[in-house]
Amino acid sequence: MDIIQLSITRIAKTSVCAAVEDGERVYEAIIREFSLGNSVNLSFKGVKFVISAFLNPAIGKLYGHYEDNYIKERLSVSDVTLEHIYIIKEVTDNAKKYFKLKDTFDKFIGESDKENNEEEN
């Protein structure tokens, strides 16, 4: 198993990481390496700004497809600031909660949408 260095700024082609689409490209790069049996070190070098809208698809989405322990063993980050760490932690904590309760959440949203449609008619 190799450890592959992935640069967020190279994949996203920006140092301002705010777009969901850019986060999706990072996610695709990570899962491509995971599917090859590799671990990933995700470098934040050169990232000037990052928000959860970018990290939700880039990192948070992983929790919908992989177990927490697998991600902990296979994904590391480097060149991070304290702000990056805080946002990463927030995104991963929320993703774990969401995917743990996804069925309940989806059922609730579906019932809520159905009630709203009935009120409109």
C-alpha positions in Angstrom: 0.0 0.0 0.0 1.4 3.4 -1.1 0.8 6.8 0.4 -0.2 9.1 -2.4 0.3 12.9 -1.9 -2.7 14.8 -3.3 -2.6 18.6 -3.5 -5.9 20.4 -3.0 -4.7 23.4 -4.9 -3.6 21.3 -7.9 -6.8 19.3 -8.0 -9.2 22.3 -7.3 -7.0 24.6 -9.4 -7.5 27.4 -6.9 -6.2 28.5 -3.5 -9.7 29.6 -2.5 -11.6 26.4 -1.7 -15.2 27.4 -1.6 -17.0 25.7 -4.6 -18.8 22.4 -4.2 -17.6 21.3 -7.6 -14.0 21.7 -6.6 -14.6 19.6 -3.5 -16.2 16.9 -5.7 -13.0 16.7 -7.8 -11.0 16.2 -4.6 -13.4 13.5 -3.5 -13.0 11.7 -6.8 -9.2 11.8 -6.6 -9.3 10.4 -3.0 -11.7 7.5 -3.9 -9.7 6.7 -7.0 -6.6 6.2 -4.8 -8.6 4.2 -2.2 -9.9 1.9 -4.9 -6.3 1.2 -5.9 -5.6 0.2 -2.3 -3.6 3.4 -1.6 -3.6 5.7 1.4 -3.9 9.5 0.8 -2.1 12.4 2.3 -4.2 15.5 1.4 -2.0 18.6 1.3 -3.5 22.0 2.1 -0.3 23.7 1.0 -1.2 27.0 -0.7 -4.8 26.9 0.4 -5.6 30.5 1.5 -9.3 30.0 2.3 -11.5 26.9 2.8 -15.1 26.5 3.8 -17.3 23.6 4.7 -19.2 23.8 1.4 -16.0 22.7 -0.2 -15.0 20.1 2.4 -18.4 18.5 2.7 -18.1 16.8 -0.7 -14.2 16.5 -0.5 -14.0 14.8 2.8 -17.4 14.5 4.4 -18.9 12.5 1.6 -16.3 9.7 2.3 -18.2 8.8 5.4 -21.2 7.7 3.2 -19.0 5.1 1.5 -16.3 4.1 4.0 -16.2 3.2 7.7 -14.7 5.7 10.1 -11.8 3.4 10.9 -11.0 2.9 7.2 -10.8 6.7 6.7 -8.7 7.2 9.8 -6.2 4.6 8.5 -6.1 5.7 4.9 -6.5 9.5 4.9 -4.2 12.0 6.5 -3.8 15.8 6.0 -0.8 18.0 6.0 0.2 21.7 5.7 -2.9 22.7 7.7 -3.6 25.7 9.8 -5.6 25.7 13.0 -8.6 27.1 11.0 -8.3 24.2 8.5 -8.2 21.7 11.4 -11.3 23.2 13.0 -13.3 23.1 9.7 -12.2 19.6 8.9 -13.2 18.4 12.4 -16.6 20.1 12.0 -17.2 18.6 8.6 -16.2 15.1 9.7 -18.2 15.2 12.9 -21.3 16.3 11.0 -20.8 13.8 8.2 -20.5 10.9 10.8 -23.7 12.1 12.5 -25.5 12.5 9.2 -24.6 9.1 7.7 -25.3 7.3 11.0 -28.9 8.7 10.9 -29.3 9.1 7.1 -32.3 6.8 6.8 -34.1 8.6 9.7 -33.1 11.9 8.2 -34.3 11.0 4.7 -37.6 9.7 6.1 -38.2 12.8 8.1 -37.4 15.1 5.0 -39.7 12.9 2.8 -42.6 13.2 5.3 -42.0 16.9 5.7 -42.0 17.4 1.9 -45.2 15.4 1.6 -46.9 17.5 4.3 -45.8 20.7 2.6 -47.2 19.5 -0.8 -50.6 18.5 0.9 -50.8 22.0 2.5 -50.3 23.6 -0.9 -53.1 21.7 -2.6 
